[in-house]
Amino acid sequence: MRGASDPGRMSAGSAPLDDLKAFGIDAGRGFLPAQDPLTELPAAYAAWDEVAWELPRLLLTDRLRDVVEQLPELDPTDLDSGAALRRAMLVLSFLGHAYVWDGQPRGRLPRSVAVPWCAVAERLGRPPVLSYASYALDNWRLYDPDAPVELGNLALLQNFLGGADEDWFIGVHLEIEWRAAPIMRSIGPLLDAVRDGNASGVTTALSAIASALQEMVAVLRRMPEHCDPYIYYHRVRPWIHGWQNHPALPRGVVYEGVEGLSGGQKLRGETGAQSGIVPLLDAVLGVAHADDPLRAYLLEMREYMPPGHRAFVEAVEGSGALRSHVQAHVGSYPEIAEVYDECVHWLEAFRSLHLEYAGFYIYRQAQVHPGNPNMVGTGGTPFMPYLKKHRDETAVVRVAQGPGPERDGG
């Protein structure tokens, strides 16, 4: 009997925006799973876990590819819960990327990984490639289960090479996700208030969003504390590239033994653009991206999100006219424009800091390996002009068009 698909994959449908659970979103954790991720698979799939746990040592000793090729081809049909499917997706994604990028890039995956990886990915509604959901959202445990999901209480479940820089890089993203949870909780009340013409309610909800955004920026500012640009570029980044628009794999990657797939598959690599947070903020604040290749890329990144998260972003896009509401009330209720512009300011600050890091951590590093280009992002794009364009398109939606609020860290 075929196991159940990931809960929330198809249930979002026409659910109201305050029914976060229907979209696979947790009120306390946002896009992070409501229950802590599984740390291991059922016993029948222990062979996958055993290789994944040894991954850093297998890569160090150049044994990874031989071990993966000798894995039994396990049937994932009996994985019967969303948590187990997501754990399998994480493990197979790390094994697949390690196999492709270990040493000289290899454009072919053995069926021992390719066949089950594609089957699990299909059930989860995501492509068979390492995406942000597996790299970050499902890749953590808490030292203290009763304490928040924040740096100092987080450990990764899976690494490539391991080390403080890799752990910190992902950990920063995880705390940002947790800090963003109030945004999800505020969306329903915010858009209800817009629909009802309730300027006070809009202002209250926007204040919560602005506070969450400010906290997100503060967490992102901590990236350099334990993630060094040189080590990130040479030890962390090489493994998360995909195989679309990558100069080392112009024909993509062949998934051996997968029925219905022929020739090399070209899929994007892991990137923060696959998180739903910023697309959700663009949707609610009315940040528009010009109809060009950048916009097409951003829309494509949604296909790599968990389907419920994607559905939530799309539902928000089609449900409100926040900026028009703010403009209509700016004369009689000036606070509404102030707090709206504060949200825009912090979103612009988040994007500006991301652009700054892209320069330090990638663009200015010296490329020494064809598998790790410094001019192409892990998502397969010319990332510097794209990120600059994101930032500039954010700034122009301010209602007052001022410099933004003066706050600590602004």
C-alpha positions in Angstrom: 0.0 0.0 0.0 1.3 3.4 -0.9 2.3 5.5 2.1 0.6 8.8 2.8 2.0 11.9 1.2 3.2 14.9 3.3 0.3 16.4 5.3 -0.8 19.7 3.9 0.5 19.1 0.4 -2.9 19.3 -1.2 -5.1 20.4 1.7 -4.5 24.1 1.6 -6.8 24.7 -1.4 -9.3 27.4 -0.4 -8.4 27.4 3.3 -8.7 30.8 5.1 -5.4 32.5 5.7 -5.7 32.2 9.4 -5.8 28.4 9.1 -2.1 28.1 9.1 -2.1 24.4 9.7 -3.9 23.8 6.4 -0.8 25.3 4.7 1.7 23.2 6.7 2.6 26.3 8.7 2.9 26.3 12.5 1.8 29.4 14.5 4.7 29.2 16.8 7.4 28.2 14.3 6.3 29.5 11.0 7.6 27.6 8.1 9.6 25.3 10.4 7.9 21.9 11.1 5.5 22.0 14.1 7.2 18.8 15.5 11.0 18.5 15.7 12.4 16.7 12.6 13.1 13.0 12.8 16.7 12.1 13.7 16.6 8.7 12.0 14.5 6.7 9.5 12.6 3.5 10.3 14.9 0.4 10.6 14.1 -0.8 7.1 15.9 2.3 5.7 18.9 2.3 8.1 21.3 1.8 5.2 20.6 5.4 4.1 21.0 6.8 7.6 24.3 5.0 8.1 25.9 6.5 5.0 24.5 9.9 5.8 26.0 9.9 9.3 29.4 9.0 7.9 29.2 11.5 5.1 31.9 13.9 6.3 34.4 11.0 6.8 33.5 9.3 3.5 34.1 12.5 1.7 37.4 13.1 3.5 38.6 9.6 2.5 37.3 9.6 -1.1 35.1 6.6 -0.3 31.7 8.3 -0.8 31.0 7.3 -4.4 32.0 3.7 -3.9 29.7 3.4 -0.9 26.8 5.0 -2.6 27.1 2.8 -5.6 27.0 -0.3 -3.3 23.8 0.8 -1.5 20.8 -1.4 -1.9 17.9 0.1 -3.9 15.3 0.6 -1.2 11.7 1.1 -1.9 10.3 4.2 -0.1 6.7 3.2 -0.5 6.3 2.2 3.2 7.4 5.6 4.5 4.0 6.5 5.8 4.3 9.9 7.5 5.3 13.3 6.4 8.1 13.4 8.9 9.6 10.2 7.6 9.3 11.3 4.0 11.0 14.6 4.8 13.8 12.8 6.6 14.2 10.5 3.6 14.3 13.5 1.3 17.0 15.2 3.5 19.2 12.1 3.5 18.9 11.2 -0.1 19.4 14.9 -1.1 22.7 15.0 0.9 23.8 11.7 -0.6 22.9 12.8 -4.1 24.7 16.1 -3.9 27.8 14.6 -2.3 28.0 12.0 -5.1 27.7 14.6 -7.8 30.1 17.2 -6.4 32.8 15.0 -4.8 36.0 15.9 -6.7 35.4 16.1 -10.4 31.7 16.8 -10.9 29.8 13.7 -12.1 26.7 14.1 -14.3 25.1 10.7 -13.4 23.5 9.4 -10.2 23.4 5.7 -9.5 19.9 4.2 -9.3 20.5 3.3 -5.6 19.9 7.0 -4.9 18.2 8.2 -8.0 15.2 5.9 -8.0 14.1 6.4 -4.3 15.0 10.1 -4.4 12.7 10.8 -7.3 9.9 8.7 -5.7 10.1 10.6 -2.4 10.4 13.9 -4.1 7.2 13.2 -6.1 5.2 12.4 -3.0 6.4 15.6 -1.3 5.6 17.7 -4.4 9.2 19.0 -4.8 12.0 18.3 -7.4 14.6 15.6 -6.6 17.4 18.0 -5.7 18.7 19.5 -2.4 16.4 22.4 -1.7 16.1 24.8 1.2 13.4 22.7 2.8 15.8 19.8 3.3 19.0 21.8 3.8 17.5 24.0 6.6 13.8 23.6 7.5 14.1 19.8 8.2 17.7 19.7 9.3 17.9 20.5 13.0 17.4 19.4 16.6 17.2 21.3 19.9 19.6 20.8 22.8 16.8 22.0 25.1 13.4 20.9 23.6 11.6 23.5 25.8 13.7 26.4 24.6 13.3 28.5 21.4 14.6 27.6 18.0 17.6 29.9 18.1 21.4 30.0 17.9 22.8 28.4 21.0 20.1 25.8 21.2 20.4 24.4 17.7 22.4 21.5 16.2 22.3 20.2 12.7 21.1 16.7 11.9 23.2 16.4 8.7 26.4 18.0 7.3 28.5 17.6 4.3 32.0 18.3 5.7 30.9 19.6 9.0 32.5 22.3 11.2 31.4 25.5 12.9 31.0 27.5 9.7 28.6 25.0 8.1 26.6 24.7 11.3 26.4 28.4 11.9 25.5 29.2 8.3 22.4 27.0 8.4 21.7 27.9 12.0 21.3 31.6 11.2 18.7 30.7 8.6 16.9 28.5 11.1 16.6 31.2 13.7 15.5 33.7 11.0 12.7 31.3 10.1 11.6 31.0 13.7 11.7 34.8 14.1 9.5 35.1 11.1 6.6 33.2 12.7 4.8 36.3 13.9 4.6 37.4 10.3 2.5 34.3 9.4 0.3 34.9 12.4 -0.3 38.5 11.4 -1.3 37.9 7.8 -4.8 36.8 8.4 -5.7 39.6 10.8 -3.9 42.1 8.6 -5.9 41.3 5.4 -9.1 41.0 7.4 -8.5 44.5 8.6 -7.8 45.7 5.1 -11.0 44.2 3.8 -13.0 45.8 6.7 -11.4 49.2 6.2 -10.0 49.0 9.8 -6.9 51.3 9.8 -6.2 50.6 13.4 -6.2 46.9 12.9 -3.9 47.2 9.9 -1.5 49.3 11.9 -1.4 46.8 14.8 -0.7 43.8 12.4 1.9 45.8 10.5 3.7 46.7 13.8 4.0 43.0 14.6 5.4 42.3 11.1 7.9 45.2 11.4 9.1 43.9 14.8 9.7 40.4 13.4 11.5 41.9 10.4 13.8 43.9 12.7 14.6 40.7 14.6 15.3 38.8 11.4 17.8 41.5 10.3 19.5 41.3 13.8 19.9 37.6 13.4 21.3 37.9 9.8 23.9 40.4 11.1 25.3 37.6 13.2 26.4 35.5 10.2 30.1 36.6 10.3 30.4 35.6 14.0 31.2 32.0 13.2 30.9 31.7 9.4 34.1 32.9 7.7 33.8 34.0 4.0 36.8 31.9 2.8 35.6 28.7 4.6 32.1 29.2 3.5 33.1 29.5 -0.1 35.5 26.6 -0.2 34.0 24.1 2.3 30.3 24.9 2.6 29.1 26.2 -0.7 30.5 23.7 -3.2 28.0 21.0 -2.1 24.7 22.9 -2.5 25.0 23.8 -6.2 22.3 22.4 -8.5 22.6 21.3 -12.1 20.9 24.0 -14.0 23.0 26.7 -15.7 26.1 25.3 -14.1 29.2 25.5 -16.2 30.6 22.2 -14.9 27.4 20.3 -15.8 26.1 21.8 -19.0 24.0 18.7 -19.7 22.6 18.4 -16.2 22.5 15.1 -14.3 21.1 11.7 -15.4 19.0 9.9 -12.8 19.7 6.2 -13.6 16.8 3.8 -13.6 14.1 6.5 -13.2 11.1 5.7 -15.4 9.9 8.6 -17.4 13.2 10.6 -17.2 15.5 10.6 -20.1 18.7 12.5 -20.6 20.2 15.0 -18.1 17.9 16.7 -15.7 18.6 20.4 -15.0 17.5 21.5 -11.5 18.3 24.5 -9.4 20.5 24.2 -6.3 19.7 25.2 -2.7 19.2 28.9 -2.2 17.4 31.1 0.4 15.1 32.2 -2.5 13.3 28.9 -1.8 12.2 30.1 1.6 8.7 31.4 1.7 9.4 34.4 4.0 10.6 37.1 1.5 8.1 36.1 -1.2 5.4 36.3 1.4 6.5 39.8 2.5 6.7 40.9 -1.2 3.1 39.6 -1.6 1.7 41.4 1.4 3.6 44.7 1.0 2.9 44.9 -2.7 6.6 44.7 -3.8 6.4 44.2 -7.5 9.2 42.7 -9.7 9.4 43.7 -13.3 8.4 41.1 -15.9 11.9 39.9 -16.8 14.1 36.9 -16.2 14.5 37.7 -12.5 10.8 37.6 -12.0 10.6 34.3 -13.8 13.4 32.9 -11.6 11.6 34.0 -8.4 8.4 32.2 -9.5 10.4 29.1 -10.5 11.9 29.0 -7.0 8.4 28.4 -5.6 8.4 25.0 -7.2 11.2 24.0 -4.8 9.1 25.1 -1.7 6.9 22.7 0.2 3.6 22.9 -1.6 1.7 24.3 1.4 4.1 27.2 1.8 3.9 27.9 -1.9 0.0 27.9 -1.7 0.1 30.3 1.2 2.3 32.8 -0.7 0.0 32.6 -3.7 -3.1 33.0 -1.5 -1.7 36.2 0.0 -0.9 37.5 -3.4 -4.5 37.2 -4.5 -6.2 38.4 -1.4 -5.3 41.9 -0.5 -4.7 45.5 -1.5 -2.6 46.6 1.5 -0.6 49.4 -0.1 -3.8 51.0 -1.6 -5.4 50.8 1.8 -2.4 52.6 3.4 -2.4 55.3 0.7 -6.1 55.9 1.2 -5.7 56.4 5.0 -2.4 58.2 5.1 -4.1 61.6 5.6 -6.5 60.6 8.3 -4.4 58.0 10.0 -0.7 58.9 9.5 0.5 56.1 11.7 -0.5 53.6 9.1 2.0 54.9 6.6 4.8 55.1 9.2 4.5 51.5 10.1 4.0 50.3 6.5 7.2 52.2 5.5 8.9 50.7 8.6 8.1 47.2 7.2 9.5 48.2 3.8 12.6 49.6 5.4 13.4 46.4 7.3 12.7 44.3 4.2 15.1 46.5 2.2 17.7 46.3 5.0 17.4 42.5 5.0 18.0 42.4 1.2 20.8 45.0 1.4 22.6 42.9 4.0 22.1 39.7 1.9 23.6 41.6 -1.1 26.6 42.7 1.1 27.2 39.1 2.2 27.0 37.8 -1.4 29.8 40.1 -2.2 32.0 39.1 0.7 31.2 35.4 0.8 31.1 34.6 -2.9 31.8 37.3 -5.5 35.1 38.4 -4.0 36.4 34.8 -3.5 38.9 33.3 -5.9 37.4 30.5 -7.9 39.7 27.4 -7.9 37.3 24.6 -8.9 34.9 24.4 -11.9 32.2 23.1 -9.6 32.1 26.2 -7.5 31.9 29.3 -9.7 32.0 32.7 -8.0 29.9 34.4 -10.7 26.9 32.1 -10.6 24.7 31.5 -7.6 23.8 28.1 -6.2 20.5 28.6 -7.9 22.2 29.0 -11.3 21.8 32.8 -11.7 24.0 35.8 -12.0 23.2 36.6 -8.3 24.8 40.0 -7.8 22.6 41.9 -10.3 19.6 39.9 -9.2 20.0 40.7 -5.5 20.6 44.4 -6.3 17.4 44.5 -8.3 15.5 42.8 -5.5 16.6 45.5 -3.1 15.9 48.4 -5.4 12.4 47.1 -6.3 11.7 47.0 -2.5 12.7 50.6 -1.8 10.3 52.2 -4.3 7.1 51.0 -2.6 7.5 53.2 0.4 4.4 55.4 0.8 6.2 58.4 2.3 9.4 57.7 0.2 11.5 58.8 3.1 14.8 57.2 4.2 13.1 54.8 6.6 12.9 54.7 10.4 15.9 55.4 12.6 16.3 52.4 14.9 19.2 50.4 16.3 20.7 48.3 13.6 18.8 50.1 10.8 
